[in-house]
Amino acid sequence: MSRPRRLPAAVLPLLVLAGVLAGCGEGDTTDVAAAASSAAADPGSESEDADEDADADEDADADAEGQVQAGTPATVDCPAQATAVELPADFTAPLPEGTVVVDVEERSGERTVVTGVVPAAEPDVLAELQSAYPAAGLTLTEGETEDRDAESDFTGAGLTGRWGIRELDDCGSAATRIDVVVRKG
């Protein structure tokens, strides 16, 4: 009898996330998809198996408690209601004008995960990022643009990272969520 194959630790959180997304209703600012894309593309994660195992354990524990843990907050408030947190002084990746930073997480491997909300439409935020990153000496590499969201990897100026944006459709006025993962070096 053959033994079943064990899934890599990074797959478990994505499967949990898919289950949560299947049960999401309308009318909230839940944005686990952007969180998942940011967390899944977290720079340096391939070389940090121990961190992946620890993160998978945390995700499994959070799932057992009915929470979603994907590296960034599952929900964000609209810009007018958002509570700002301080951005680290050494965080140099560009953020769109008017961004309210709502969460900052320092992770192993000199990685910083920043989540914010922007009082602007997703296409406008995308255009600003596509202009601001090259102006800051950062090269946008692989990415994807869809109807209501976009993401891109970037490198340069001593940084490697990924940003993801997603339209928030229930804020009453144009609003976009942004998640940025940056690693120095």
trRosetta pair geometry for C-beta under 8 A, 3 or more apart (Angstrom, degrees):
i j d omega theta_ij theta_ji phi_ij phi_ji
7 11 4.3 -98 167 68 117 139
7 12 6.4 136 100 -54 125 77
7 15 7.9 23 146 -22 167 139
8 11 5.1 102 64 -9 76 103
8 52 7.9 -28 165 153 94 142
9 12 6.3 -43 -165 15 43 114
9 49 7.7 116 27 -161 135 71
9 52 4.7 125 87 140 128 101
9 53 5.1 -110 -104 -92 166 54
9 55 7.5 111 144 69 118 85
9 56 3.9 -110 -174 -36 99 154
10 13 6.8 -54 -166 33 43 103
10 14 7.0 35 147 -12 69 112
10 40 7.1 104 179 -131 115 77
10 45 7.4 99 -99 147 132 126
10 52 5.6 -51 -61 -156 87 123
10 56 7.1 -100 -70 -73 31 112
11 14 5.7 -66 -156 42 40 111
11 15 6.1 40 151 -22 75 106
12 15 5.8 -56 -147 35 30 110
12 16 6.4 30 156 -17 65 105
12 56 5.3 79 56 -150 130 106
12 59 6.5 142 111 94 103 131
12 60 6.6 -19 150 -68 139 97
13 16 5.5 -54 -147 38 35 113
13 17 6.1 39 152 -23 67 107
13 36 7.8 178 131 -124 101 91
13 39 7.4 -81 124 120 146 139
13 55 7.2 -38 -43 136 145 98
13 56 6.3 -123 -34 -113 99 66
13 59 4.2 -76 -94 -154 101 167
13 69 7.3 -84 -132 88 119 76
13 70 6.1 143 168 -109 122 74
14 17 5.4 -51 -145 36 33 116
14 18 6.4 39 153 -23 64 100
14 36 6.4 100 -115 -157 76 122
14 40 6.7 55 -81 -90 116 123
15 18 5.6 -48 -149 30 33 113
15 19 6.7 34 152 -17 62 102
16 19 5.8 -56 -157 34 33 112
16 20 6.5 31 148 -18 66 105
16 59 6.3 168 39 162 153 111
16 60 7.9 -159 -60 -93 150 51
16 63 5.0 -92 -145 -95 141 137
16 68 7.5 170 130 -126 108 78
17 20 5.6 -54 -149 36 34 111
17 21 6.3 34 154 -20 67 105
17 32 5.6 -175 -155 155 99 125
17 36 5.0 113 176 -89 164 132
17 68 6.8 88 -106 -151 73 113
17 70 5.9 63 -90 -86 128 132
18 21 5.7 -53 -145 36 31 111
18 22 6.5 37 154 -25 63 103
19 22 5.7 -51 -152 29 31 114
19 23 6.9 12 156 -4 62 108
20 23 6.1 -72 -157 44 33 100
20 24 6.7 51 147 -50 68 94
20 32 6.0 70 100 -8 125 177
20 68 5.4 65 -124 -91 173 125
21 24 5.5 -33 -149 -3 39 119
21 32 5.9 -136 -73 71 92 127
21 33 6.8 75 -106 -63 135 88
24 28 7.6 -119 -168 52 98 117
24 30 5.6 -144 -140 85 128 146
24 32 7.6 -158 -66 16 142 120
25 28 7.0 76 77 3 81 109
27 170 6.0 127 -143 -122 39 158
28 75 6.5 -56 159 -121 109 126
28 170 7.1 61 26 51 1 153
29 75 5.3 100 85 -160 83 87
29 76 5.6 -95 132 65 127 60
29 77 6.8 134 52 -111 158 20
29 78 6.7 -155 -79 -54 150 70
29 168 5.4 8 -136 -147 103 114
29 170 6.2 -133 -72 59 76 106
29 171 7.3 58 -94 -66 122 88
29 177 7.7 139 175 -59 104 127
30 74 5.9 -14 -143 153 85 89
30 75 5.0 -47 -94 -89 57 91
31 34 4.8 0 154 26 110 112
31 35 6.4 125 111 -17 74 93
31 74 7.3 161 55 177 51 44
31 75 7.0 119 17 -112 74 41
31 76 6.6 -25 26 14 122 100
31 166 5.3 158 -154 82 129 144
31 168 7.2 -71 -58 -93 134 85
31 177 5.2 158 69 39 173 166
32 35 5.1 -58 -149 43 43 117
32 36 5.9 46 152 -26 74 103
32 68 5.8 -62 -110 161 126 156
32 70 6.1 108 -159 7 84 151
32 74 5.3 -4 -82 -142 89 86
33 36 5.7 -52 -146 34 29 110
33 37 6.5 25 156 -16 64 104
33 149 7.1 -125 111 -42 123 174
33 166 6.6 126 80 -99 103 153
34 37 5.8 -53 -145 37 33 106
34 38 6.2 31 156 -16 65 108
34 72 7.4 -61 112 77 86 144
34 149 6.5 -146 -81 -141 97 135
34 151 7.9 168 -135 -74 75 114
34 164 4.7 169 -155 122 84 122
34 165 7.2 -23 -127 -177 131 7
34 166 4.2 -119 -58 -11 129 131
34 177 5.7 160 59 101 168 122
34 179 5.3 148 150 4 103 125
35 38 5.8 -59 -149 40 29 109
35 39 6.0 19 158 -12 66 112
35 68 7.7 100 91 134 153 118
35 70 4.2 100 133 86 110 123
35 71 6.2 163 -179 62 85 81
35 72 4.2 -146 -126 62 91 100
35 73 7.1 -133 -95 74 132 32
35 74 6.3 -66 -8 -101 163 47
35 115 8.0 -1 -97 -101 89 130
35 179 6.4 156 -96 -77 48 162
36 39 5.9 -59 -139 43 28 104
36 40 5.7 26 163 -20 67 112
36 70 5.0 -61 -81 -171 60 146
37 40 5.9 -52 -135 39 26 109
37 41 6.2 3 168 3 61 114
37 151 5.4 -128 145 -62 137 162
37 162 8.0 -133 140 145 84 131
37 164 4.8 130 92 -104 119 156
37 179 7.8 137 75 67 86 133
38 41 6.5 -75 -146 50 21 92
38 42 7.0 58 149 -70 59 75
38 70 7.9 101 64 130 88 100
38 71 6.1 -152 103 97 95 127
38 72 5.6 30 77 -13 141 135
38 113 7.0 107 150 -145 124 109
38 151 7.7 -150 -71 -127 66 130
38 162 6.4 174 -132 102 61 110
38 163 7.8 -6 -107 -148 101 27
38 164 4.9 -122 -62 19 90 127
38 179 3.9 -73 -67 122 156 133
38 180 7.6 -76 -134 -53 124 8
38 181 5.5 147 -175 -27 91 113
39 42 5.5 -8 -161 -40 38 113
39 70 4.6 -152 7 160 154 75
39 71 3.0 160 -99 14 110 139
39 72 6.5 -144 -51 -1 100 86
39 113 7.9 19 -89 -122 72 145
39 181 7.8 142 -89 -66 34 143
41 45 7.9 167 164 19 15 130
41 151 7.4 134 27 159 157 139
41 153 6.9 -125 172 -83 132 96
41 162 4.5 27 116 -3 122 178
41 164 7.9 129 43 -46 130 119
41 181 7.1 165 95 45 80 140
42 45 4.3 80 81 -44 99 126
42 71 6.3 -140 -68 -134 130 157
42 107 7.6 -36 -167 85 133 163
42 111 6.6 45 -176 -164 100 156
42 113 7.5 -37 -118 -82 106 115
42 162 7.4 -112 -91 35 25 125
42 181 5.1 -120 -123 -171 64 161
43 111 6.5 174 66 -111 89 114
43 160 4.7 152 -152 115 151 101
43 161 5.5 -85 -22 -100 138 40
43 162 6.4 168 -44 -7 91 95
43 181 5.9 172 5 124 88 109
43 182 7.4 5 25 -155 136 17
43 183 4.2 -132 94 5 126 125
44 47 5.9 -63 -168 44 65 103
44 48 6.1 45 142 -14 87 119
44 109 4.6 173 126 163 151 150
44 111 6.3 -145 46 -63 129 122
44 160 7.5 116 -39 88 92 128
44 183 5.2 124 -15 -99 127 168
45 48 5.9 -76 -145 45 37 104
45 51 7.1 -116 -136 91 69 121
45 52 6.4 97 -179 -75 92 102
48 51 3.9 3 144 26 117 120
48 52 6.3 137 102 -22 74 84
48 108 6.6 153 -154 100 150 121
48 109 5.9 -88 -65 -52 147 137
49 52 5.4 -53 -148 35 36 114
49 53 6.4 36 155 -20 68 102
50 53 5.8 -52 -150 35 32 111
50 54 6.4 30 152 -16 65 106
51 54 5.6 -55 -147 40 34 110
51 55 6.0 34 154 -20 68 107
51 107 7.7 83 -160 173 138 107
51 108 5.3 -145 -98 57 133 136
51 109 7.2 -60 -39 -18 163 117
52 55 5.6 -54 -143 39 30 111
52 56 6.1 33 155 -22 65 105
53 56 5.7 -52 -146 35 30 112
53 57 6.5 32 152 -20 62 103
54 57 5.6 -52 -151 34 33 112
54 58 6.5 33 150 -18 65 104
55 58 5.6 -53 -149 37 34 112
55 59 6.2 36 151 -21 66 104
55 69 8.0 -159 -170 128 77 116
55 71 7.7 9 -152 -74 132 89
56 59 5.5 -51 -146 36 32 113
56 60 6.3 34 154 -20 65 104
57 60 5.7 -53 -148 36 31 110
57 61 6.4 31 152 -18 64 105
58 61 5.6 -55 -148 38 32 111
58 62 6.1 31 153 -19 67 107
58 69 5.7 -100 129 120 97 160
59 62 5.6 -54 -144 38 31 110
59 63 6.2 34 154 -23 65 104
59 69 4.9 -144 -104 74 64 107
59 70 7.5 63 -113 -82 116 51
60 63 5.6 -50 -146 33 31 113
60 64 6.6 34 152 -21 62 103
61 64 5.7 -54 -154 32 32 112
61 65 6.7 17 151 -7 64 108
62 65 5.7 -66 -152 45 35 104
62 67 4.2 -82 -175 79 92 102
62 68 6.8 97 136 -138 125 4
62 69 4.0 117 25 -12 168 118
63 66 7.6 53 -174 -69 32 17
63 67 7.3 -101 -72 62 26 57
63 68 7.7 48 -89 -101 69 47
63 69 7.8 -101 -41 22 70 94
67 74 7.8 -163 -176 -11 72 140
68 74 4.3 89 71 -83 122 139
70 74 7.1 98 20 -84 106 80
71 105 7.4 -162 -177 68 61 152
71 107 7.9 -14 -144 -69 94 148
71 113 5.9 -150 165 -126 92 164
71 181 7.6 -10 157 -86 134 126
72 103 6.6 135 -156 89 75 139
72 105 7.4 -145 -98 10 57 132
72 113 5.8 -137 -80 161 89 126
72 115 4.8 130 -161 -69 113 128
72 179 4.9 -53 -86 -126 170 129
73 76 6.0 111 93 -69 125 78
73 102 7.0 -69 24 113 149 113
73 103 5.1 161 -19 -28 116 159
73 115 5.6 -159 24 83 98 170
76 82 6.8 4 174 -106 91 114
76 102 5.6 131 -139 62 104 161
76 103 8.0 -115 -101 -3 101 113
76 115 6.5 -150 -85 154 129 118
76 117 5.3 170 147 -62 132 116
76 168 7.3 -95 78 -91 105 139
76 177 5.4 140 39 -113 146 116
77 81 4.2 -112 171 96 126 100
77 82 4.4 174 78 -83 106 63
77 83 7.2 71 30 1 143 70
77 102 7.0 168 34 -118 88 148
77 117 6.9 -106 81 -12 58 161
78 81 5.2 64 58 26 81 101
78 82 6.8 -134 89 -36 32 90
78 117 6.7 172 -165 170 25 153
78 168 6.4 177 -105 127 75 146
78 170 7.8 -115 -69 97 118 65
78 171 3.6 143 -122 -130 124 104
78 172 7.1 40 -153 25 165 93
78 175 5.4 -91 -145 -95 82 172
79 82 5.5 -42 -136 7 30 121
79 98 7.3 15 -152 152 146 104
79 100 5.4 146 -141 7 76 128
79 117 4.7 -157 -77 120 72 112
79 118 6.7 -33 -80 132 129 8
79 119 4.1 -118 68 -66 169 89
79 171 7.0 53 15 -165 79 146
79 175 5.4 -159 -10 -123 102 113
80 119 7.5 81 -47 -96 74 122
80 171 7.6 139 16 -175 99 104
82 100 4.3 125 93 113 137 144
82 102 5.2 -88 -165 -84 114 118
82 117 5.1 -175 -61 40 155 131
83 102 6.7 89 67 -131 60 85
84 100 5.1 -106 -86 -163 92 87
84 101 5.9 65 -152 58 80 68
84 102 6.9 -81 -111 -86 37 53
85 101 5.6 -93 61 114 74 94
85 102 6.3 83 8 -163 100 20
85 103 6.4 70 27 -89 143 24
85 104 5.8 -144 108 4 127 99
86 101 7.5 -13 137 86 6 132
86 104 7.4 -64 83 9 55 146
87 91 5.3 -104 170 53 97 138
87 95 7.7 -118 -110 -8 154 150
87 101 4.9 144 -66 -16 96 170
87 104 6.5 158 -118 -76 47 139
87 114 6.7 32 -126 -128 94 134
88 91 4.5 106 67 -24 88 103
88 104 6.4 157 -23 -173 92 149
88 106 7.7 89 -59 -75 145 106
88 112 6.3 -101 25 -134 141 151
91 104 7.8 -105 -55 -131 153 126
91 112 5.9 -122 -100 112 106 157
91 114 6.5 91 -157 -55 150 143
91 182 6.8 133 -141 48 83 151
92 136 7.4 164 150 -176 92 129
92 157 7.0 -119 112 132 133 132
92 159 7.0 -148 71 -50 103 142
93 114 7.8 -177 64 31 120 137
93 133 7.9 -3 -160 -111 82 88
93 136 7.5 122 -142 117 40 160
93 138 7.2 56 -127 -65 78 161
93 154 7.6 126 -133 78 114 142
93 159 6.3 179 -71 171 95 164
93 161 6.1 -49 -90 54 148 161
93 163 7.5 173 162 -63 136 117
93 180 5.5 -178 103 172 146 143
93 182 5.0 -150 -25 -80 135 139
94 129 7.1 164 97 -126 113 63
94 132 3.9 -159 138 145 162 124
94 133 6.0 -138 36 -76 124 56
94 135 7.7 60 -58 68 154 98
94 136 5.1 -163 -36 -29 113 149
94 138 7.6 -144 7 23 103 137
95 99 4.2 -84 153 28 118 159
95 101 7.3 -46 -139 -70 169 99
95 114 7.4 -86 -85 124 126 142
95 116 6.1 46 -156 35 131 162
95 118 8.0 -167 169 -82 89 113
95 178 6.8 148 -144 98 88 153
95 180 7.2 -112 -91 -13 89 150
96 99 5.2 117 65 -52 72 105
96 118 4.7 22 79 -121 132 145
96 120 6.5 -119 153 39 142 137
96 125 5.0 -56 -76 -136 161 84
96 128 4.9 86 -120 98 96 144
96 129 6.6 -56 -66 -57 96 84
96 132 7.5 -164 -91 -1 54 156
96 176 7.7 34 40 75 160 125
96 178 6.7 165 11 -42 110 155
97 118 8.0 84 73 -148 45 109
97 120 7.8 71 71 -31 81 143
97 128 6.9 -121 9 -153 88 152
98 118 5.8 95 91 -152 95 73
98 119 5.1 -85 148 39 137 94
98 120 6.6 120 64 -26 135 106
99 116 4.2 34 -179 149 105 148
99 117 7.2 147 -153 72 63 31
99 118 5.0 -33 -95 -88 70 87
99 178 6.5 -50 -126 40 123 136
100 116 5.8 161 77 -162 42 89
100 117 5.2 -15 56 59 99 84
100 118 7.7 -178 16 -80 70 36
100 119 7.9 61 -11 -27 105 91
101 104 6.5 23 166 -51 121 100
101 114 6.0 -50 -138 -168 110 105
101 115 7.4 112 -159 80 63 45
101 116 4.6 -49 -98 -91 48 106
102 115 5.5 -56 65 103 89 93
102 116 5.9 145 6 -113 80 42
102 117 6.2 40 -21 -5 127 96
103 113 7.7 -19 119 113 99 91
103 114 7.3 159 89 -155 61 39
103 115 4.1 14 53 46 103 112
104 112 6.7 -16 -166 -171 91 99
104 113 7.2 154 -157 82 42 56
104 114 5.4 -3 -107 -106 77 73
104 115 7.8 -148 -66 25 40 69
105 112 7.2 155 80 -159 49 51
105 113 4.4 -7 57 56 100 105
106 111 7.6 138 -165 85 46 56
106 112 5.8 -23 -105 -105 61 76
107 111 4.2 -27 68 77 104 106
107 112 7.2 -177 20 -84 80 25
107 113 6.2 51 -15 -12 119 105
108 111 6.8 16 75 26 37 103
109 183 6.1 -27 132 -131 99 123
110 183 5.7 96 94 -157 85 73
110 184 4.7 -76 148 42 132 96
110 185 6.3 89 75 -5 146 119
111 181 6.3 -4 -171 -173 109 91
111 182 6.9 157 -152 82 59 43
111 183 4.7 -30 -93 -88 77 88
112 181 7.5 168 84 -151 45 46
112 182 5.1 -12 57 60 92 94
112 183 7.9 168 17 -81 65 42
113 179 7.0 -9 -172 -171 91 92
113 180 7.4 164 -153 85 45 49
113 181 5.1 -11 -103 -103 77 78
114 178 7.9 -2 110 113 90 94
114 179 7.3 162 86 -154 51 45
114 180 4.7 -7 58 58 99 97
114 181 8.0 -175 22 -76 66 34
114 182 7.5 12 3 4 107 107
115 177 7.2 -15 -168 -173 91 96
115 178 7.2 163 -153 88 45 55
115 179 5.2 -10 -103 -104 78 77
115 180 8.0 -175 -75 22 35 65
116 177 7.5 158 87 -158 43 53
116 178 5.0 -10 63 60 89 99
116 180 7.9 3 12 4 104 104
117 168 6.9 1 -140 -15 108 150
117 175 6.1 -1 -178 -174 104 107
117 176 7.2 157 -158 81 58 41
117 177 5.7 -32 -103 -102 72 60
117 178 7.4 174 -90 18 23 77
118 125 5.3 117 85 -100 154 127
118 165 7.9 -25 23 -138 131 116
118 175 6.8 154 78 -157 52 56
118 176 4.6 -18 58 63 104 92
118 177 7.7 -174 16 -83 81 13
118 178 6.0 52 -20 -14 115 116
119 173 7.0 18 -160 105 90 115
119 174 6.9 90 174 90 53 79
119 175 6.0 -30 -115 -102 45 77
120 124 4.6 -105 165 88 114 126
120 125 5.3 142 92 -57 113 87
120 128 7.7 46 107 -5 160 141
120 174 5.7 -11 -172 124 21 119
120 175 7.5 77 38 -111 29 30
120 176 6.0 -38 76 12 70 115
121 124 4.7 87 63 9 83 107
121 125 7.0 -153 94 -7 40 88
121 167 7.2 0 -162 -116 61 104
121 174 4.0 -62 -63 -152 71 133
121 176 6.8 75 165 -43 16 114
122 125 5.6 -55 -143 37 33 111
122 126 6.2 38 157 -23 66 105
122 148 6.0 123 19 -164 170 53
122 149 6.9 -84 -153 -87 144 37
122 150 7.3 142 174 5 106 100
122 165 5.9 153 -142 133 88 115
122 166 7.0 -31 -109 -177 128 17
122 167 4.0 -71 -36 -70 131 90
122 176 4.7 142 -86 -103 64 121
123 126 5.5 -51 -147 35 32 116
123 127 6.4 33 155 -19 65 104
124 127 5.8 -51 -148 35 32 111
124 128 6.4 33 152 -19 64 106
124 174 7.6 49 26 160 129 147
125 128 5.7 -56 -150 37 31 112
125 129 6.3 29 154 -17 66 106
125 165 5.3 179 113 -157 131 156
125 176 4.4 -116 -13 73 156 163
125 178 6.9 -147 180 -68 138 115
126 129 5.9 -57 -148 38 29 108
126 130 6.2 26 156 -18 65 110
126 145 6.8 75 -149 -122 147 116
126 150 5.0 67 -110 34 120 153
126 165 6.3 -151 -72 60 77 146
127 130 5.8 -57 -144 39 29 111
127 131 6.5 21 156 -12 63 110
128 131 6.0 -67 -153 42 29 106
128 132 5.7 20 159 -17 70 117
129 132 5.8 -56 -128 41 29 106
129 133 6.0 29 174 -23 66 108
129 152 7.4 159 135 33 126 130
129 163 6.4 -141 -153 92 144 151
129 165 7.1 -160 -15 -29 152 138
130 133 6.9 -39 -129 28 19 107
130 134 7.7 11 166 -2 48 107
130 140 6.7 -33 -127 -26 66 163
131 134 6.9 -72 -163 42 28 99
131 135 6.3 22 152 -16 66 119
132 135 5.5 -65 -147 42 32 114
132 136 6.2 24 158 -16 69 110
133 136 5.9 -62 -147 40 30 106
133 138 4.2 -79 -177 80 84 113
133 139 7.7 -174 140 -50 108 2
133 140 5.5 89 97 -55 145 97
133 152 7.8 -128 -2 99 171 137
133 154 5.5 -108 -163 -122 137 145
134 137 7.7 65 -174 -61 34 11
134 138 6.7 -102 -78 68 28 61
134 139 7.0 52 -102 -102 76 44
134 140 7.0 -62 -53 -5 88 96
136 157 6.5 -58 142 -21 84 160
137 156 5.1 -157 138 143 73 122
137 157 4.2 104 98 -59 117 112
138 154 4.6 27 167 174 116 123
138 155 6.9 154 -157 75 76 20
138 156 4.3 180 -116 58 43 116
138 157 5.8 -60 -69 14 76 115
138 159 6.7 -32 -106 70 112 117
139 154 6.4 160 78 -155 44 70
139 155 5.6 -22 57 64 95 74
139 156 4.9 116 2 -37 80 127
140 143 6.3 -25 174 -18 105 137
140 152 4.8 -14 -156 167 104 140
140 153 7.3 125 -163 77 54 50
140 154 5.3 -36 -100 -96 52 89
141 152 7.1 143 54 179 50 86
141 153 4.5 -38 63 85 102 104
141 154 6.5 170 7 -96 83 29
141 155 6.2 28 -25 7 125 102
142 152 7.2 173 98 -149 38 60
142 153 5.0 31 55 22 77 118
143 150 6.8 34 167 175 114 89
143 151 5.6 -160 -148 101 85 53
143 152 3.1 -20 -91 -101 136 74
143 153 6.4 -152 -64 13 79 63
144 150 6.6 -165 96 -146 53 60
144 151 5.8 12 49 51 83 84
144 152 7.8 -176 19 -74 46 60
145 150 4.3 -3 -111 -111 70 109
146 149 5.4 9 57 60 105 74
146 150 6.7 -174 24 -77 63 59
148 166 6.4 44 131 -158 88 69
148 167 4.1 -87 -168 25 95 120
148 169 7.5 -31 -149 -54 143 113
149 164 6.9 11 -179 -180 109 89
149 165 6.2 -178 -149 93 66 57
149 166 4.1 -8 -103 -103 110 75
149 167 6.7 -118 -65 5 66 75
150 164 7.3 -174 96 -148 43 54
150 165 5.5 4 55 52 81 97
151 162 6.5 21 178 177 105 99
151 163 6.5 -168 -145 98 66 49
151 164 3.9 -13 -101 -103 107 80
151 165 7.2 177 -78 17 58 60
152 162 6.9 -173 96 -147 37 65
152 163 6.1 1 54 54 78 85
153 160 7.9 -10 -176 -174 97 77
153 161 7.2 171 -156 98 59 38
153 162 4.9 -34 -103 -95 60 86
154 159 7.3 9 110 109 98 106
154 160 7.5 175 92 -153 56 38
154 161 5.5 -11 59 66 91 81
154 162 7.1 163 15 -89 75 34
154 163 7.1 19 -3 0 120 96
155 159 6.9 -168 -143 95 41 62
155 160 4.9 4 -109 -110 87 72
155 161 7.7 161 -79 23 51 57
156 159 6.6 -10 71 54 45 82
158 184 6.0 1 147 -156 96 77
158 185 6.7 6 -175 -67 75 20
159 182 5.5 -32 -159 -160 117 102
159 183 7.0 136 -159 72 63 44
159 184 6.2 -43 -101 -106 65 48
160 182 7.6 139 75 -157 40 54
160 183 5.0 -22 65 63 90 97
160 185 7.2 -48 7 76 106 61
161 180 6.4 28 162 -180 136 82
161 181 5.3 -180 -154 93 89 59
161 182 4.0 -29 -85 -102 141 56
161 183 6.2 165 -76 14 77 66
162 180 7.5 179 91 -148 45 49
162 181 5.2 8 52 51 85 101
163 178 6.3 -13 -169 -168 107 97
163 179 6.9 160 -154 85 56 51
163 180 4.5 -14 -102 -102 89 80
163 181 7.7 -173 -78 22 44 61
164 178 7.3 158 83 -152 47 50
164 179 4.9 -5 56 56 95 98
164 180 8.0 -172 23 -74 60 44
165 176 5.3 9 -174 171 108 119
165 177 6.7 160 -154 82 55 54
165 178 5.0 -17 -100 -99 83 75
165 179 7.9 -174 -77 22 39 65
166 176 6.8 158 77 -159 32 73
166 177 4.9 -11 59 55 87 103
167 175 7.6 105 -165 84 57 56
167 176 5.8 -44 -102 -104 44 78
167 177 8.0 -28 51 16 3 80
168 171 5.0 58 114 -27 113 119
168 175 4.2 -40 59 99 116 105
168 176 6.3 -167 3 -94 86 20
168 177 5.6 100 -52 -30 105 92
171 174 7.6 -20 75 108 122 8
171 175 3.9 29 32 12 164 141
